[in-house]
């Protein structure tokens, strides 16, 4: 699904790069902005596919409210692409356009990883506080990039991820519209032996983990 929006690159940013202070060529620049929007959306669609691994449709263009979100770096690359188009049109020089296109593709690989053979996938992360402590220590857990409005299970498993040591309470953690959660607390069992363990959060499609060490 593609919606109309403000451009990836702003007219003001492009005019600043070109050192143009009046509005004499605004119409021309807006045409280039439209063309760059279409180019970026095609590159994103090729990168993402149409749906996430959860079956949700990925809406384009990216905005502050979509997931993934638009970034300042992508906006800057879009402005470079518009400047490159303008330079190529007025002087015949294509170097800036080629460099900006290379920057776009490098950005997509850096930001979203290699997606050959599949569409966009989330890579969830969790943080725990503390990362070590005695048996019965209370752990605070936060996470991001899980299934939006999803249900997570949190477990403590052995350091080889092969055996569940403890089911945690609450049994299910709910994520928000962006796949985030925060401030979830649970305690390790009072009889947990000294050693290294893994805190595992899973939404049945993706999972994230952090190490926790029981010290006494």
Steps between C-alpha positions, in 0.01 A plus 500: 500500500638843405367823647567861405720689742760771537805416294787285627729795430374849585492787251675725751782250548552470125497878446752543780732248333462680168535845665173616350313760706200587281214285369582533130561127445278355773273334245794326333643386832161365609493284187841359597379446856204298365734292282733430792203399719399244236858375470542453876162327532597255223831425673325454835234273353767286335678486835201433724250312288132570570454351846689445821562150632187553712286553191456875551517714187798733487373847412703738288623767507676480834396767748554575867202275578578196283706203605774514383519877556654757272840626618689826455767310307244385243369857469854625438562235233172599332617863488829386345308306235296808412813712482659235280204507263517878481876502434466235232218694332681834505864400449493141372711385797372170643761430771293640787193306387698176486656563842160574653353183350789298642444665839132402488575134436774492763260661746229240430745214556639659817162591645300192403760233425507253216152384407570274204237228483265664750344833583565736787549334836517646845796433725368527856716615788459481875680663789513371857595666827702375680699250294615302806398442857413248769221245469158668538630823344228714340572571133351788301451430131429724200490419129436631151434387140274210592158435347283813533216441748645154552529255787843402630612224730802556723704201616827431674692229319840341550804657332469257206135602435411132525296477820246726668613574854212724601170631361458862604209700637315669334444209262437730202638845420311725256680729256379840382422619146873518422584156643655646817455429868671628814511471877418127517635350823547144621727324746731207451410196709630499856659161439673590171854362498805719446581524129422662167146512361314655207194723523297418187210709366301354210191593299502157325646651182797701628695484824766692688718403792740635762738323735447506877744362756390371840789581733386353832 
